[in-house]
Amino acid sequence: MARGLNMRAILFFALLLLGVCACARGADLQDPMRPPGRAPAARPAAPATIRLEGVISGATRVAIVNGRVVAAGDVVNGATILEILADGVRFTRGGRVQTLMLPGERAVAIVRVASEAKP
């Protein structure tokens, strides 16, 4: 019984050692398509997202972008706001002009209130 227990312990530690060696070798793996001596190419960082949350029309139109109230000319996450539209914003980033619209249907801007009938 003790001999069977020793064999199990030896087998367990051998498998554990094999697993550790396999993990350590994984750090040494290199891309087979990369020429020797060349560093891996750096990936360009993805641009930060622009999220339009609302547009407020008044004397001057402003928008809520990424939780900030912005006007034309402001910069948010590397994007310059060019124009605030009634239901979106037009901005430029990386030399490209893009338009971001609010989802859904536009809200009605005119509110009518019924007058009370006098007896």
MOWO-V367222 format. One record per backbone hydrogen bond with DSSP energy under -1.0 kcal/mol. CO is the residue of the C=O (numbers start at 0). NH is the residue of the N-H. E is the energy in kcal/mol with one decimal. If there is no record, write none. Layout:
CO_NH_E ; CO_NH_E
//
This chain:
0_4_-1.9 ; 1_5_-2.2 ; 2_6_-2.1 ; 3_7_-1.9 ; 4_8_-2.2 ; 5_9_-2.5 ; 6_10_-2.6 ; 7_11_-2.6 ; 8_12_-2.4 ; 9_13_-2.1 ; 10_14_-2.3 ; 11_15_-2.3 ; 12_16_-2.4 ; 13_17_-2.2 ; 14_18_-2.2 ; 15_19_-2.1 ; 16_20_-2.2 ; 17_21_-2.1 ; 18_22_-2.0 ; 19_23_-2.1 ; 20_24_-1.9 ; 21_25_-1.1 ; 24_27_-1.3 ; 30_33_-1.1 ; 34_37_-1.6 ; 50_65_-2.7 ; 53_63_-3.0 ; 55_61_-2.4 ; 61_55_-3.2 ; 62_69_-3.2 ; 63_52_-3.4 ; 63_53_-1.1 ; 64_67_-1.9 ; 67_64_-2.7 ; 69_62_-2.5 ; 70_73_-2.0 ; 73_80_-3.0 ; 75_78_-2.1 ; 78_75_-2.9 ; 79_91_-2.3 ; 80_72_-3.5 ; 82_89_-2.8 ; 86_101_-2.9 ; 87_84_-2.7 ; 88_99_-3.0 ; 89_81_-2.8 ; 89_82_-1.9 ; 90_97_-3.5 ; 91_79_-2.6 ; 92_95_-1.3 ; 95_92_-2.2 ; 97_90_-2.9 ; 99_88_-2.6
//
